[in-house]
Amino acid sequence: MARHLITSAIPYINGIKHLGNLVGSQLPADLYARYKRARGDEVLFLCATDEHGTPAELAAAKAGKPVAEYCAEMHDVQAEIAKGFRLSFDHFGRSSSPQNHVLTQHFAGVLYDNGLIREVSETQMYSPTDGRYLPDRYIEGTCPNCGFDSARGDQCDNCTKQLDPVDLINPHSTISGATDLQMRETKHLYLRQSEMKVQIEAWIDSKTDWPILTTSIAKKWLTDGDGLQDRGITRDLDWGVAVKRGTEDWPGMEGKVFYVWFDAPIEYIACAQEWQEAGKGTDWERWWRTDKGAEDVRYTQFMGKDNVPFHTLSFPVTILGSGEPWKLVDYIKSFNYLNYEGGQFSTSRGRGVFMDQALEILPSDYWRWWLLSHAPESSDAEFTWENFQTAVNKDLADVLGNFASRVTKFCRSKFSEAVPAGGTMGPREEQLIADITTRLADYQTQMDGIEVRKAAAALRALWVLGNEYLQEVAPWTTIKTDPEQAAMQTRLGLNLIRLYGVVSSPFIPDAAAQLLADLNASDAQWPADIATELTALPEGHAFTVPEVTFRKITDDERADWQSRFSGIRS
C-alpha cells in the first residue's frame, strides 16, 4: 500500500473564494486524494486557512471585528463551504494555530543558526496618523502609468504594473485616509535565498517529471535578473507569528511578525500536528520527517501558477536550509487561471461566481464535473454559462444519468426491481468487456499522472461505452423475441451502473454514492477484473430505481444566472 501526502495551496482568509480558486488547487487535490484512497492507498490530505498578513487585517477592519475573531469566523465559513463541495480533507487547519506559531519560530531559529537569515535596514512608508508602518496594500493612490485612481502600493490592478508606494501620485492610507505619509527607516529579517541557489537549482533540475508550467516558472525566477534573491520574511504588523528565534526573543525585532509567505507553507507541516492533536490520527511525524518514516511517502502539492515561486523556491529554501530531515515535495501540480465570461474572476473586486453562490444554484457534483473536465492545465480556461449548460446536459444528464435511468426503469417495467436471471453473454458482451478494460486502464493512467482533463475525458468515454452497448443491443426490442437474452443485457447494464458508481466517485462523489446506494452496492471496491465486475450483482439482487441523477439546465435558468452574476458582488 503506497502512502500519499497531499496538500492544497491554503486559501486566504479574506472572504469566500471563487470557482477559479477552487479549480486551481483544492478541487484537483481532492480528486487525486479520493482516487488514491479508492485504489487502497494510505492518504493524508491537508489544507488550512491562510490567516496572517495585511489582507486579513483589512478585511477584519472592514467587517468591524477584531482580526482574531474575524479569522475564526471565516475559517468556519470556509470549512463549511469545503464540506459543501465534498472536499475530503483529513484536516482543515489554520495558519494561526499554536502549532504553526511554534514551528515557524523553530524554523527561523535554525535558519539563523545556519547563517541563512540576516538583518537589513530599509525605508518603508509610515503613517503618523495611524501610528504604524503601512504595508504596500495599505497604501492606495493614482497610478503613474495609467492614471487609475485606486492603485495599490504594490501593483495597479488596472494596468498590472508593479509599483512601489513611493511611485503613487497622492498616496493615502487605506486605514484612515491619511495623506501625511513619510518614508522612515525600519529593520527587518531577510532569508538568504541566494546562498541556496545552487542547491535549489539542482533540486529543481532533478524533478524531470514535473509539469512544464511548474518548472518553467521556477527556472524563470532562478535565472531572471540576478537570479534567486534574498527575501524579507518579517513585517511591521500586529497580527501574525511573533518574531522569535525558537523560544527566545529576537533583539531588535520586538513588535514585528513573520511575513505571511514565510509562515503559510510551514502550516502544511503544522496542520499534520493539528490533525493528530484533534484526535483524527496518530504519529504525524511519519508523514513529514524522513527519520520517522516519511522516506516512503510521495508528497504532492496542488496550486495555482501564482503560488509556484514560493513552493519551488522559498519554502524549499526553508526546508533544506534547516538541515533537518523534513520531507520535501515530490511533485507540484500547478494550474493556469480560470477566467469568467470574457474577464477575470477576482476576490478583491468581487467578480464571478463564488463558492457559496454556486452551491445555492446546483449541487456540488455539477460544478465539480465542469471545473475538473475544463481544468486550466495547459493554458488559461474560461467559464461561460453556455459551456456549463452544455457540459452538464450532455455529459451528466444525457450520458451517465440517462443510462442509469433507462436500465433501471426498463428492468422494473419488464422484470422487477431485482437483477433478472437468464441468458448468457456472447461476442458483443466480450467486446464490451475488452473495450471497458482498455478504457479503464487509460483512465487510471491519466489519474495516476494527474492529467485532470484527460482523466475526465477517459471517464466520459467509459460512460459512452455503456450507452453505445445499450443502444446497439436494444433490450426493449430483444425482449419481444428472446426474454432471456434481454434479461442478460439488462443484468449487464445494472452491473455497468455499479461499475460507473465506483470509478466516477473521485469526480462526482454524491451522485456516485447515490447510484451505489440505489443498487444496494455501497461496499463496492475499485474494479480489478472487468469480467468479474460485470457479474458482481447476482441474479435476484434487489435495487431501487434512482431518482433523476442529473437534471438538465434549462435555457431560462442559464439566462437568469448569466444576468444575475454579471454584476459585482459586494
Secondary structure, 3 states (H helix, E strand, C coil): CCEEEEEECCCECCCCCEHHHHHHHHHHHHHHHHHHHHCCCEEEEEEEEECCCHHHHHHHHHHCCCHHHHHHHHHHHHHHHHHHCCCCCCEEEECCCHHHHHHHHHHHHHHHHCCCEEEEEEEEEEECCCCEECCHHHEEEECCCCCCCCEECCECCCCCCECCHHHCEEEEECCCCCCCCEEEEEEEEEECHHHHHHHHHHHHHCCCCCCHHHHHHHHHHHHCCCCCCCEECEECCCCCCECEECCEECCCCCCCEECHHHHHHHHHHHHHHHHHHCCCCCCCHHHHECCCCHHHEEEEEEEEHHHHHHHHHHHHHHHHHHCCCECCCCEEEEECCEEECCEECECCCCECCEHHHHHHHCCHHHHHHHHHHCCCCCCCEEECHHHHHHHHHHHHHHHHHHHHHHHHHHHHHHCCCECCCCCCCCHHHHHHHHHHHHHHHHHHHHHHCCCHHHHHHHHHHHHHHHHHHHHHHCHHHHCCCCHHHHHHHHHHHHHHHHHHHHHCCCCCHHHHHHHHHHCCCCCCCCCCCHHHHCCCCCCCCECCCCCCCCCCCCHHHHHHHHHHCCCCCC
